[in-house]
């Protein structure tokens, strides 16, 4: 079982525990999984929620999981985004932690300093690893630097190249990565905590008396989230933003009529979803949008652009991307104002039924399927290894990759 006390969580609660119920699983195989991530508590985002929910589910099933997170390193604030702290020179600490744990496989969740350090250890020790594509870093870096996103894609291909499987949340993301030369993708969906995110809640007290309709956005308040498109939309009512981030002060000054509630979680966040009249998701760069399914599960219709993420979840016709509902619960349009006006007229009950279909149990089944396939393929190749194949026999990468790794993990 995962020793959750080994990670300091004094400043943030882990993934909320489910209510007591019979959760008997067959005895878990003796697979030791190390999870390396630059995104962890106290960060509040979809990556952290996904990883904490997955770790909680693995723990319930009896898997032994070692967490390699920023809490185990000396860190410094990320330039331009002080809420995110990056591990400083993580290579030697990561090596010590992984050597001590001796995992059968490592899952590398992020392409940051800890991710590069774990990747280097896996290649040096001949241990298989899977990775995940949670975030479109090339697009985010383009927004922040003004440099064309195409310049950053070679680094993504280099990072994920040796991965046994690159876990992705949607079919459209798999197709996009395949077109960019990252072909070994595997599905890893997302879920919601059904005992928290559900319809029929009491209104959030900070929103109960606001002028209707109430249009809500939840997420990181950052330039890449395109919140100006939501806050500047000419739709009567009240616009509410839940979250924190580097763009918060500027948006408060620019849109004084909007209501900014700061970060919320758990019951408070569910109450905010349940109080609103529609959920607005203006991002064009998210790979999934966990907040979309949380909002839907609370019975909140969705308005968004017709881009990957919303298209996969809501569907072009607003009746579902993964499977179809008889009623429409979302509206996608290139004109966000049109989508918002449509969403305000949609069926809340259909939204709740569709959102409840996303569970962490199903998502973790997919995660474990990828992990087990990776271990099996590595073992099969190792039996036939001549010293020139995968694992310990992999030749050194290019000098450019070596320099990049040194810069990131030194």
KADA-V110110 format. One line per field, one symbol per residue. ss: DSSP state (H for helix, E for strand, L for the rest). phi: phi as a letter, one per 30 degrees, with the letter a starting at -180 (. if undefined). burial: b if it has 16 or more other ideal C-beta (glycine too) atoms within 10 Angstrom, else e. Layout:
# KADA-V110110
ss->???
phi->???
burial->???
This chain:
# KADA-V110110
ss->LLLHHHLLLLLLLLLLLLLLLLLLLLLLLLLEEEEELLLLLLLLLHHHHHHHHHHHHHHHLLLEEEEELHHHLLEEEELLEEEEEEELLLHHHHHHHHHHHLLLEEEELLLLHHHHHHHHHHHHHLLLEEEELLLLHHHHHHHHHLLLLHHHHHHHHHHHHLLLLEEELLHHHHHHHHHLLLLLEEELLLLELLLLLLLLLLLLLLLLLLLLLEEEEELLLLHHHLHHHHHLLLLLLEEEEELLLLLHHHHHHHLLLLEEEELLLHHHHHHHHHHLLEEEELLLLLLLLHHHHHHHHLLLLEEELLLLLHHHHLLLLLLLLLLLLLLLLEEELLLHHHHHHHHLLLLHHHHHHHHLLLEHHHHHHHHHHHHHHHHHHHHHHHHLLLLLLLHHHLLLLLHHHHHHHHHHHL
phi->.dddddcdbdcaddedddddadbdbeedddccccccadcaedebaddddddddddddddddjdcbcccbedcbdbbddeiaddcccdchdeddddddddddhddacccdbcceddddddddeddcicdbcbbcdbdeeddddddcideeedcdeddddddedddacdbdbdddedddedcjcccdbdbdbbbdddccadiddddddcdcdeddcccbbldcbeddhdedddcddbdkbcbcckbldcddddeddbdddcccidbbhddddddedddcaccbddcbddbjedddddeddicdcbaddbejeddddidcicjcdaccdcdbbbcadcdddddddddccddddeddddddcbdddddededdddddddddddddddcdcjbcdidddddddddddddddddcd
burial->ebeeeebeeeeeeebbeeeeeeeeeeeeeebebbbbbbbbbbbbbbbbbbbbbbbbbbbbbebbbbbbbbbbbebeeeeeeebbbbbeebbebbbebbeeeebbbbbbbbbbbbbbbbbbbbbeeebbbbbbbbbbbbbbbbbeeeeebeebbebbebbbebbbbbbbbbebbbebbeeeebebbbbbbbbbbeebbbbebeebebbeebeebbbbbbbbbbbbbbbebbbebebebbbbbbbbbbbbeebeeebeebebbebbeeeebbbbbbbbbbbbbbbbbbbbbbbbbbbbbbbbbbbbbebbbbbbbbbeebbbbeeebeebbbbbbeebeebbbbbbebbbebbbbbbbbbbbeebbebbbebbeebbeebeeeeeeeeeeebbeeeeeeeeebeebbeebbe
